Amino acid sequence: MEHSKNILIISDMPGYGKMGMAGMLPILSNMGHSIYNLPTALVSNNFDYGKFSVLDTTQYMRETIQVWQTLGFQFDCITTGFLASADQVDLLRDFIDSQRKEDFLVITDPIMGDGGKLYNGSTRETVENMSRFAGVADVVVPNLTEAEFLTGVYEGQETLTAGEARQVLDGLLSLGPKSAVITSGRETETGRHVVWGFDAKTGEYFTVPYRFIKAHFPGTGDIFTSLLTGKLLEGRTLPQAVKKAVDLLERLIFMEQDVAERNNGIRIEKYLSVLTE
């Protein structure tokens, strides 16, 4: 790949399931990039199964970053997902700042909740941690629930008017990221399912509609973030990258919607050829 980048994925790694780091690695690798990883937690499986085990890896992260800095490892792009603690937030803020250079790209998905409520295990402290961390991002990509908790407005509301969506976007931008994208939104006026965004490069707000398919798969946010990252690194504008990511994710969900076992996530490897179109 002519424009191959060194990408570091910082997120949780499940042992069973295509979400978190396991959902992102094959997509970005298949796009031709060199992929590296720093797990924030080792997770036995998706929480939707009801039983799970989680290993916090903060000490491993701290020691790994020290070694990498000694060896002079550099990355062109960093994506972040689930963060387990305030200590990880502080550690990663400093590490990302040390990596800054021209054309460096940071994409942050503040994974905390969905469907109008926080995930099991996420708390107000989690919200505070992610609010502090959002400022490191070039693009922050919360879903609607996460955006509402981060900004403290319309919490639990599942639809927004155009004015309310802009207010939430402005609230996200006040946390410090350059651009913001709110996934899985729904317009009050039209009922359309949409992605709302603000592009710092043009100073413009934008809306990208998508077809809603009633089939829940864990890890779709991770897939979206991977596709968005890849398309931005190809040189697309933020609205263009969002549109392409939405279209591809919609195709994946449509092709998998009749699968009986959805808790494991979308079978990404089966559809890698689709994602390169």
C-alpha positions, 0 to 999 in steps of 0.5 A: 500500500502506497500510503501505509501507516503505523497504527497503534490500537489502544483498547480492550482485547477479548478472548472470544468475540469480534469486538474491541481490538479483535474487531479492529485489527483485521480491518485496518491490517487488511487495508494495508497498514502496519498494526500494533496494539496496546491492550487496556484490558484482557476480557474473556468475552463480550459482556452480553453473555452475562458472565465474564472475566476482566484483567486490568493491564495498566501496569503492563501498559506503563511498562510497555510505554517505557520500553517503547519510548526507550526504543524510540517507537513512533506511530502515525495514527493512534485509535483508542477505545475502552479505557479501564481507569483514571490512571490509564487516562493520565498515562495515555494522555502523556504518551499521545502527547509524546507522539505528536508530529505533523499529520499525526491522527488520533481517533477516540471512541469513548466507550461507556454506554448505549441505548440511553444508559451506561454499560454495566461497570461504567460509572460517573467516574468513567464519564469524567475520565473520558471527558478528560481524555477526549481533548487528545483526539483529532476526531472523537466518535461517541454514540449518541448515549456517550455523547449525551453523558460526556456533555451532560445534556439530553441524557438518555434521550434517543432522538435529537432535533437538529438544534439539539444535535448541534448543541451536543456536538458543540459540547463535545468540541468544548472538551478539546477534540478538533472534530466530532462525530456522533454515531447512531443518532436519530432525528426528531423531525424526520425519524431518520437514523443519522450520524451527526458531525463537525469537521474542523478542517472546513468548520462545517456541521454535517449529517449522514443518514443511514438505513437502520437494520434491526439486528444488534451486534456487539462491536459495530462501533469498533468496526465503524471506528476502524473504517473511519480511520482507514478512510481518513488515512486514504485522504478522504474528508471527514464527511466522506469517510463517515459516509463510506464507513456507514455504507460498509457497516450497513452492508455487513449488518445486512449480510449477517442479520439472520445469524442466530448467534449475535453476541459474538459480533460480526464475522469480520474475516469472512467479509474483508473483501467487502470492506476493501471495495 
